[in-house]
Amino acid sequence: MDVLRQVLVFMVAYMAYRIARGAVDDRVGAAAAFEHARRLIGVERSLGVFVEPHVQAWAVSKPVIIDAASWIYINAQFTVTISALVYLYLAHNRSFYFVRNMFAVAMALAVVGYLLLPTAPPRFFPEWGFTDSVSDMLGVSHDSVAANTLFNPYAAIPSMHVAFALMIAVPIARLAKHRITRVVWSLYPLLVTFVIVATANHFLTDALAGALTAALGASTAAWLAHARPAAWAFRPAPATS
């Protein structure tokens, strides 16, 4: 019964995401999303941090790297995240509920971000040299019906790939008993950040916003744990080398 309740929580969060997607996936929303992205590019250029075209150009010049990045992008959000959540539920159940609350809060914040600031991803700006590496690898456009059931085309801010990566990597690293496991999971969010930029699905600013979303989710989950410490508190395992 508890498993069904946890699945229901994530289903509700996903439905909210879909509603938010529908709210911006029209002509007005698309126009706003492209305008927000152009302003973001302008801000990054003025700060001298608009490195995304160079990162993707380097990755594209090495087919093995860009294909690996595209594959990771496809699987990180769902396959890796769901597998990690299942692992936490089965192996570290006492800490799972903190992670669940963190995800619920972060996803709610992301929905607000998508509604208030729809932003087109870099792949929609070929004039800056960006290409859609994921579509190129799969031979399927992001605009297809199948793709649209999984992805919000204007959900660049915040990057939930980065938020999800942090929200599973940090808890698992803290729960891990071995140093190598901790190191691998600690590097995972950095890998995902490279992937979202290399595949032209997010700007660096989106990654920063995703990290902030994860941090706010964690802070709120910690605050909620005061209400039910026996059920919602995070309990890291003692680490060994």
N, C-alpha and C positions, 0 to 999 in steps of 0.2 A: 504493500500500500504506500509506503514512504517513497519508493521508487517512482510510482505514478505521480505523486505530488511534486517531486522534483522535476519530472518531465513536463508537467503542467506549467510550472513556473517559467521554464525556458520557452515553452510554446507561446505563452502569453506575451513574453518579451519579444519573440519573433513576430507575432502578429502586430504588435505596436510598431515594430520596424517596418512591416509591410504597409501599414496605414500611412506612416510618415513618407514612405517612398511614393505612394500614390498621390500624396499632397503636393509633391514637387515635380512629379514626372508629367508635366504638361508644358505647353508653350511658354507660359509666364514663368513657371518654375525653372525651365531650361534656360531661358534668357537670363534670369537672375543668377543661376548657377555659373553660367559662362562669364558674366560680368564679375562675380565674386572671384573667380579663378584668375581673371586678368588683373584684378586689383592685387591679388595675392602675389602673382608673378612680379608685379611692379614693386611691391614692398620688399620681396626677397632680392630683387635686383638692386634696389637702393641700399640694401644692407650688405650687398656683396656675397650673399649666400645662395644665389640661384645656380646651384651646381647640378641640379637634376638632369639637364640635357647631357652633360658631360659624363655623369654616372651611367646613364642608359647607353650612350654611345660606346663607352668602354665595354659594357656588358654585352651589347649586341655584336661587337667585334669578335667576341669569343662565344661561338654557338653553344658550347657545353655549358657555360656559365648562364647565359640568358635562358636556355631551355630548363636548366635546373631551377633558376629563379622563378620562372613561370610555373613550373610544377609545384614548387613550394608555395607560391601565392595561392594556387587553387586549393591546396590541401591544408594550409595552415589554419585557415579560419574555421573549417568544419572538422576535417578528419583528425588533425592533431588536437584541437581544442576539445572535441567530444571525447576522444580517447583519454585525454588527460583528466577530464572531469569524471569519467567512469573509473579511472584508476584511483582518483582521490576518494570517490564514494566508497569503493570496495576496500582499498588499502589504508586509507586515513579518514575514516568516516567522521571522526570527532572534529576534524578540521574542515570537512567538506562544506558545512553550512556557512562558515565564514566566507569561503570562496563563492558559494552560491549567492549570498547577499551582495558581495562585491560585484559580481557579474550583473545582477539585477539592477543595482544602482547605476553602474557604468552604462548599461544598455539604455536605461531611461534617459540618462544625460545625453547619450548619442542621438536619441530620437529628437530631443530638444534642439540639438545642434543641427540636425538635418532639416528640421522645420524652419529654424531661424536663419540658418546660413547654408543653404544648398550650394555646393561648390563642385564644378566639373573637374574631373581628374586630368592630369597632364596628357594622357593618351588622346584627349580630344583636341590637342593643339599641335598638329603636325607642322605648323609654321615655325615652331621652336625646335623641330627635329625629333619630336616624340613619335614613337610607333607603338602599336598595341601588340606587345610580344605574346601575351596570353592568347589572343585571338589568332595570331599568326601560327602559334604552335598547335592549337587545337583545330584550326580551320573553321572555327565557329565565332560569329560576331557576338560582342557583348549585347547587341541589340536584339538578338534572337529571343524567342519566347522562353527557351530553356534557361538561357543565361539570366533573363530578367526575373525568373523565379528565385534566384539566389543572390543577385547583386543589385544594389541601388546605384544607378549610373551617376547620380549626383551626390553620393555620400562620401565625399573626400574628407570633410572635416566633421568629427575627428576620425583618424584612422583607427578603426576597431581591430584591424589586423595587429597593430602595435599594442593596443589596449589589451586584447585577448592574450597576446604573447606574454605580456608582463603579468597578467592576472593568473596565468597558469605557471609561468616559469619561476616567479618569486616564491610562491607557496611550495612548489615541488622542490626547489633548491633548498628551502629552509627545512623541509621534511626529510630530505635525502640524508642517508647515513654515510655516504661515501663521497670523497672529495671530487672524483672525476664526474660523478653525476651532478654535483653542485655546479661545477665549472661549465659543463655542457648546457645545463638549463640556464645558467647565468648569461651565457652567450646567445641564447636563442632569440631574445628580443632584438639584439643587434643584427642578427641574421635577417629577421623579418623586416627590420627597418631598411636594410639594404635591398631586400627583395621588392618591397613596395615602390621604392624609388627606381630601381633598375627596370621594373616592368612598366613604369610610367602610370601607375595606378594611384600614386599619392605624391604630394609635395613633402618636403622636410617639415614644413609648418604643420601639416596634417599629422605627421608622426609625433611631433611635440604635443599637439592637442590630444592625441590618443594616449600619450603617457600621462598627461594631466588628468584625463578622464579616468584612467586606471587608478591614479593616486587619490582622486576624489572618491572613487568607488571603495577603495581600501579604507580611507579615513571614515567614511560613513559606515562601512561594515564594522569597523572597530568601535564606533559610537553605539551602533545597534547592539553590539555584544554586551554592553553594560546592562541592557535590559534582560538578556537571557544568557548570562555567562556560561552556564553549564551546557547550553546547546549551541550557541553561536560564536563562542570564542575560538581563536586560532591557537592550536597547540603544536608548536614545532617540535620535531623529534631531536633528541641529543645527537649531534653529529660526531662521526669518527672519521679518521683519515683512511 
